[in-house]
C-alpha cells in the first residue's frame, strides 16, 4: 500500500511538471519577438499573405485561447505543423527521433558495461593503480567537451588510422544496394529483424564513434558514483561476514555489494540519459547523424517555434518518464525511500 501511494504521488507530480512546462514553453514562444505567420508564408511575404496566415494559424486570438486550442490538439496527439517544412511535426519526429534514440541507447549501454564494472573495481581496490587510472578516466570524461572529443575521435580513427567512417548512419553503398527496411527506423533493430546483416554490420560500425563520444560523460559519471557508494558499502558488517564465510570475492563485489551500491548510480544514469538526448545535438552535427538534434537545430535556425516547443515537451516527457521509472525501481530495490 505504501508503494502504491508513493507511485501515485510521483505520477501526480509528473503530470504537474508536464503541464507547467507546456505553459512555460508555449508563452515564451509567443513572447519572443518573431512573426510565425511570416515564417509560415516563406521568404519575401506580402502583407496580405501574412494577414491570411495569421488568421489560419489562429494568431489573432488571445493567448489563453491559443493555449486552449494548443492543449486540445496536444491531447489528441497533434503536435502542430512546422512553419518551415509545412509538415506535421509528429510525422517529422517519428522520422528523426528513432535515430537519436538508437544513438543514445547504444551510448548508455556502453556506459553501463564500462562505467559500472570499473567503478566497482575502483572502489574495491581503493588507492591502487587501477583506482588511480579509473579516476583519471572519470575526470577526463567529465571535463572533455563532447564536441571536441567527437572531432578528436574522427581525426584519430578516420583521418589517421582509417579504421572507422567519418559519419552518417550507413555508407552510400549499403544505402543503395542493401537498404534498411523501415520498421522502427532504428537501423540495428530493423536490419536484424529483416536479416539484412550487411546493413547491420555497416550500421554498427557507423555507430561506434558517435556512441563512444556520447557515452564518455555517462561512463565518467557511472565510475564516480559507483566507486563512492562501493567504498561505503564494502565497509558494512554483512560484507565482512560474507568474506569471512568464504564467499567468492567476485560474488561479494558484483552481487552483494553492488545491489546496494547501484541505486545512486541508476539515478545518475537516468539523468545522464536525458542529458545525452540533449547532448546528442552536437554529436549529430559533427557526425552528420540525421536525428532529432539535426531537426531541432534547423528549427532554431529557421525560427520554427512549433517545432522547438514540441521537441522541448518531448524531452520533458522523457525526463519525467525516466525519473518516474527510477523512483519506482528505487522503491522496490530500497524500500527505505518510501518511508523517507
C-alpha positions in Angstrom: 0.0 0.0 0.0 2.9 2.4 0.8 4.5 1.6 -2.5 1.2 2.4 -4.4 0.8 5.7 -2.5 4.4 6.6 -3.3 4.0 5.8 -7.0 0.7 7.8 -7.2 2.4 10.8 -5.6 5.2 10.6 -8.1 2.7 10.4 -11.0 0.8 13.4 -9.8 4.0 15.4 -9.6 5.0 14.3 -13.1 1.7 15.5 -14.5 2.0 18.8 -12.7 5.6 19.3 -14.1 4.5 18.4 -17.6 1.6 20.9 -17.6 3.9 23.6 -16.1 6.5 23.1 -18.9 3.8 23.2 -21.6 2.5 26.5 -20.3 6.0 28.0 -19.9 7.3 26.9 -23.4 4.0 28.0 -25.1 4.0 31.5 -23.7 7.8 32.0 -24.2 7.4 31.1 -27.8 4.6 33.7 -28.1 6.5 36.4 -26.2 9.8 36.1 -28.1 10.0 38.8 -30.9 9.2 37.0 -34.1 6.5 36.6 -36.7 5.4 32.9 -37.1 2.9 34.0 -39.8 5.7 35.5 -41.9 7.8 32.4 -41.4 4.8 30.3 -42.4 4.4 32.1 -45.7 8.1 31.9 -46.7 10.7 34.4 -47.9 9.5 37.8 -49.1 5.9 37.6 -47.9 3.4 40.3 -48.7 1.2 42.0 -46.1 -1.9 40.2 -47.4 -0.2 36.8 -47.1 0.9 37.5 -43.5 -2.6 38.6 -42.5 -4.1 35.5 -44.1 -1.6 33.2 -42.4 -2.3 34.9 -39.1 -5.9 34.0 -39.4 -5.2 30.5 -40.5 -2.8 29.8 -37.6 -5.2 31.5 -35.0 -2.5 34.0 -34.0 -5.2 36.8 -33.9 -6.8 35.1 -30.9 -5.9 36.0 -27.3 -3.0 33.9 -25.8 -5.3 31.9 -23.4 -7.5 30.9 -26.4 -4.4 29.9 -28.4 -3.1 27.9 -25.4 -6.5 26.2 -25.0 -6.5 25.2 -28.7 -2.9 24.1 -28.4 -3.7 21.8 -25.4 -6.7 20.3 -27.2 -4.6 19.5 -30.2 -1.9 18.1 -28.0 -4.2 15.8 -26.1 -5.5 14.5 -29.4 -1.9 13.6 -30.4 -1.5 16.6 -32.8 1.8 18.5 -32.1 1.0 21.1 -34.8 2.7 21.8 -38.1 6.2 23.0 -38.8 6.2 26.6 -40.2 9.4 25.7 -42.0 8.6 22.4 -43.7 4.7 22.7 -43.5 4.8 19.0 -42.4 3.1 17.6 -39.3 5.6 17.8 -36.5 4.6 14.4 -35.2 5.4 12.9 -38.6 8.8 14.6 -38.6 9.6 13.4 -35.1 8.7 9.8 -36.0 11.3 10.1 -38.7 14.1 11.7 -36.8 13.6 10.5 -33.1 14.5 6.8 -33.7 18.0 7.7 -35.0 18.6 9.8 -31.8 17.2 7.1 -29.5 19.4 4.4 -31.2 22.5 6.5 -30.7 21.6 7.3 -27.1 20.7 3.7 -26.2 23.9 2.4 -27.6 25.9 5.1 -25.8 24.2 4.3 -22.5 24.8 0.6 -23.0 28.5 1.3 -23.4 28.4 3.5 -20.3 26.8 0.7 -18.2 29.1 -2.0 -19.5 32.2 0.0 -18.9 31.4 2.5 -16.2 29.8 0.3 -13.5 32.4 -2.6 -13.6 35.2 0.0 -13.5 33.5 1.8 -10.6 33.1 -1.5 -8.7 36.8 -2.4 -9.2 37.9 1.1 -8.3 36.0 1.1 -5.1 37.2 -2.4 -4.2 40.9 -1.6 -4.8 40.9 1.9 -3.4 44.3 3.5 -3.7 45.7 1.0 -6.3 46.9 1.8 -9.8 43.6 0.7 -11.1 41.8 3.1 -8.9 44.0 6.0 -10.0 43.6 5.0 -13.6 39.7 4.9 -13.5 39.6 8.2 -11.5 41.7 9.7 -14.3 39.2 8.4 -16.9 36.3 9.8 -14.9 37.9 13.2 -14.6 38.8 13.3 -18.3 35.3 12.2 -19.2 33.6 14.9 -17.2 36.0 17.6 -18.3 36.2 16.9 -22.0 33.7 18.8 -24.2 31.7 16.3 -26.2 32.1 18.2 -29.5 35.9 18.3 -29.0 36.0 14.6 -28.2 34.0 13.8 -31.3 36.4 15.8 -33.5 39.4 14.1 -31.9 37.9 10.6 -32.5 37.3 11.5 -36.1 40.9 12.7 -36.6 42.3 9.5 -35.0 40.1 6.7 -36.3 39.1 8.1 -39.7 41.9 10.5 -40.7 45.0 8.8 -39.2 44.1 5.2 -38.8 41.3 4.8 -41.5 39.5 2.3 -39.3 36.1 3.8 -38.9 33.8 6.0 -41.0 33.6 9.8 -40.6 29.8 10.0 -40.1 26.3 9.2 -41.3 24.2 6.1 -40.3 25.3 3.8 -43.1 27.6 4.0 -46.1 26.3 5.1 -49.5 26.9 1.7 -50.9 24.8 0.0 -48.3 22.1 2.6 -48.6 21.9 1.9 -52.4 22.3 -1.9 -52.6 21.3 -3.1 -49.1 18.8 -0.5 -47.9 17.3 -1.0 -44.4 13.5 -1.7 -44.4 12.0 0.9 -42.1 10.1 -0.8 -39.2 11.1 1.0 -36.1 13.6 3.3 -38.0 16.3 2.1 -35.7 18.8 0.5 -38.1 20.2 -2.1 -35.8 16.8 -3.5 -34.9 15.3 -3.2 -38.4 18.3 -4.8 -40.2 18.4 -7.6 -37.6 14.7 -8.3 -37.9 14.8 -8.5 -41.7 18.0 -10.4 -41.8 19.9 -7.7 -43.5 23.2 -8.5 -41.9 25.3 -6.4 -44.3 23.4 -3.3 -43.2 23.5 -4.4 -39.6 27.3 -4.7 -39.7 27.7 -1.3 -41.5 25.3 0.5 -39.2 27.1 -1.0 -36.1 30.4 0.3 -37.5 29.0 3.8 -38.1 27.6 3.8 -34.5 30.9 3.3 -32.8 32.4 6.8 -32.9 29.3 8.9 -32.2 28.1 6.4 -29.5 31.5 6.4 -27.8 31.7 10.2 -27.8 28.2 10.4 -26.4 29.0 7.7 -23.7 32.1 9.4 -22.3 30.2 11.6 -19.8 27.9 8.8 -18.6 30.9 6.5 -18.2 32.7 9.0 -16.0 29.5 9.6 -14.0 29.0 5.8 -13.5 32.6 5.3 -12.4 32.5 8.1 -9.8 29.0 7.3 -8.4 29.7 3.5 -8.3 33.1 4.0 -6.7 31.9 6.3 -3.9 29.0 4.1 -3.0 31.0 0.9 -3.2 33.6 2.3 -0.8 30.8 2.9 1.7 29.1 -0.5 1.2 32.3 -2.5 1.4 32.8 -1.3 5.0 29.4 -2.8 6.1 29.4 -5.7 8.5 27.4 -8.0 6.2 30.1 -7.7 3.6 32.8 -8.6 6.1 30.7 -11.5 7.2 30.3 -12.7 3.6 34.1 -12.6 3.1 34.8 -14.4 6.3 32.3 -17.1 5.4 34.3 -17.9 2.2 32.0 -16.4 -0.5 33.9 -15.7 -3.6 35.2 -12.1 -3.9 33.5 -11.7 -7.3 30.1 -12.6 -5.8 30.7 -10.3 -2.9 31.5 -7.4 -5.2 29.1 -7.8 -8.1 26.1 -9.3 -6.3 26.0 -8.4 -2.6 27.8 -5.1 -2.6 26.6 -3.8 -6.0 23.0 -4.5 -5.2 23.0 -1.8 -2.5 25.5 0.5 -4.3 23.7 0.6 -7.6 20.7 2.7 -6.7 22.5 6.2 -6.7 24.3 5.1 -9.9 20.9 4.2 -11.6 19.5 7.6 -10.7 22.6 9.4 -12.1 22.5 7.3 -15.3 18.8 8.1 -15.7 19.5 11.8 -15.6 22.5 11.2 -17.9 20.2 9.5 -20.4 18.1 12.7 -20.7 21.4 14.7 -20.8 22.5 12.5 -23.7 19.3 13.2 -25.6 20.1 16.9 -25.5 23.8 16.5 -25.8 23.3 14.4 -28.9 22.6 17.6 -30.8 26.3 18.4 -31.1 27.2 14.8 -31.8 24.7 14.6 -34.6 26.0 17.8 -36.2 29.6 16.5 -36.0 28.9 13.0 -37.3 26.2 14.0 -39.9 23.7 12.0 -37.9 20.1 12.6 -39.1 18.4 12.6 -35.8 16.3 14.9 -33.6 19.3 17.1 -32.8 19.7 18.0 -36.5 15.9 18.5 -36.8 15.7 20.9 -33.9 18.9 22.7 -35.0 17.3 23.5 -38.3 14.2 24.6 -36.4 16.1 27.0 -34.3 17.9 28.5 -37.3 14.5 28.8 -39.1 12.8 30.3 -36.0 10.3 27.4 -36.2 8.7 27.8 -32.7 6.1 25.0 -33.0 8.9 22.5 -33.6 11.0 24.0 -30.7 8.1 23.8 -28.3 7.2 20.2 -29.4 10.8 19.0 -29.0 11.0 20.6 -25.6 7.9 18.8 -24.5 9.2 15.5 -25.8 12.4 16.0 -23.9 10.4 16.8 -20.8 8.3 13.7 -21.2 11.4 11.6 -21.4 12.9 13.3 -18.4 9.7 12.8 -16.4 9.2 9.2 -17.5 12.8 8.2 -16.7 12.6 9.8 -13.3 9.3 8.0 -12.6 10.7 4.7 -13.6 13.8 5.3 -11.5 11.7 6.2 -8.5 9.6 3.0 -8.9 12.8 0.9 -9.3 14.3 2.5 -6.2 11.2 1.9 -4.2 11.5 -1.9 -5.0 15.2 -2.1 -4.6 15.5 0.0 -1.4 12.1 0.3 0.4 13.6 2.8 2.8 13.0 5.6 0.3 9.2 5.1 0.7 9.4 5.6 4.5 11.8 8.6 4.0 
